[in-house]
Amino acid sequence: QVQLVESGGGLVQPGGSLRLSCAASGTIFSISAMAWYRQAPGKERELVASVTSSININYADSVKGRFTIFRDNAKNTVYLQMDSLKPEDTAVYYCKAVQLGFSFWGLGTQVTVSS
């Protein structure tokens, strides 16, 4: 099994920045993709950004130009740099890893953007 631990969430003012980290551990052979999702109260979970082993990157339209996903394969860690944060970015952010066709999820970290 693969364990994912997120860190870096917290409270930030609009226009501020946060950097989320997600470290994978456990039985790791080859993680083909890592991604960040988020879920706000009353809304469905949505994909924020993803990166594959071949460094194929995708972003949700709502975060393009503001968020950056990057991956350190040696450390089995994925990061999400969030800049110019808006109140609508407030959500629980979840890390996801895919290995051998199986998906693994972290427990999530709260990001709150408020004055």
C-alpha positions in Angstrom: 0.0 0.0 0.0 0.9 3.6 -0.5 0.5 6.2 2.2 0.2 9.9 1.4 0.8 12.7 3.8 -0.1 16.3 2.9 1.2 19.4 4.6 1.3 23.1 4.1 -2.3 24.1 4.5 -3.5 26.9 6.6 -5.1 30.3 6.7 -4.0 33.0 4.3 -5.4 36.4 3.2 -6.7 37.0 -0.3 -3.8 37.5 -2.7 -1.4 35.5 -0.5 0.4 32.3 -1.2 0.7 28.8 0.2 2.8 25.8 -0.8 1.3 22.3 -0.3 3.4 19.2 -0.1 2.5 15.6 -0.4 4.9 12.8 0.4 4.3 9.2 -0.7 5.7 6.3 1.3 5.1 2.5 1.7 5.3 0.0 -1.1 6.4 2.1 -4.0 7.4 0.7 -7.3 6.5 3.3 -9.9 4.0 6.0 -9.3 2.6 7.0 -12.7 0.8 10.1 -11.7 0.2 12.4 -8.8 -2.5 15.0 -8.5 -4.2 17.6 -6.3 -7.9 17.7 -5.8 -10.1 20.0 -3.7 -13.5 19.9 -2.2 -15.4 22.8 -0.8 -18.5 22.5 1.4 -21.5 21.5 -0.6 -19.5 20.9 -3.8 -18.1 17.8 -5.4 -14.4 17.0 -5.4 -12.7 18.5 -8.4 -9.3 18.0 -10.0 -7.0 21.0 -9.5 -3.8 19.9 -11.1 -2.0 16.7 -12.1 1.5 15.6 -13.3 2.5 12.2 -14.8 5.9 10.5 -14.7 6.5 11.9 -18.2 5.9 15.4 -16.8 2.5 15.8 -18.6 0.8 18.6 -16.6 -2.8 19.6 -16.5 -4.6 22.4 -14.6 -8.1 23.3 -13.9 -9.2 26.4 -15.7 -9.9 28.2 -12.5 -6.3 27.9 -11.3 -4.3 28.4 -14.5 -1.8 31.2 -14.1 -2.0 31.1 -10.3 -1.1 27.5 -9.3 1.9 25.4 -10.2 2.3 21.7 -9.7 5.7 20.1 -9.6 7.0 16.7 -8.7 10.2 15.4 -7.2 10.3 11.8 -8.3 13.4 10.9 -6.2 11.5 12.0 -3.0 8.1 10.7 -4.3 6.7 14.1 -3.4 4.4 16.4 -5.3 4.0 20.1 -4.5 1.3 22.7 -5.3 2.5 26.3 -5.2 -0.6 28.5 -4.9 -0.3 32.2 -5.6 -2.8 35.0 -5.8 -5.2 33.0 -3.7 -8.9 33.9 -3.7 -11.7 33.1 -1.2 -13.2 30.7 -3.7 -10.0 28.6 -3.4 -11.1 27.7 0.2 -11.4 23.9 0.4 -9.9 20.7 1.7 -7.1 19.8 -0.7 -6.4 16.1 -1.3 -3.3 14.5 -2.7 -3.7 11.5 -5.0 -1.2 9.0 -6.4 -1.7 6.3 -9.0 0.4 3.2 -9.1 -0.3 0.0 -11.1 -3.7 1.4 -11.9 -4.6 1.9 -8.2 -5.4 5.2 -6.7 -4.3 6.3 -3.3 -5.5 9.3 -1.3 -4.2 11.4 1.4 -6.5 12.6 4.3 -6.5 16.2 3.1 -5.3 19.5 4.3 -7.5 22.6 4.9 -6.8 25.7 2.9 -8.8 28.8 4.0 -8.5 32.1 2.2 -10.1 34.9 4.2 -9.6 38.4 5.4 
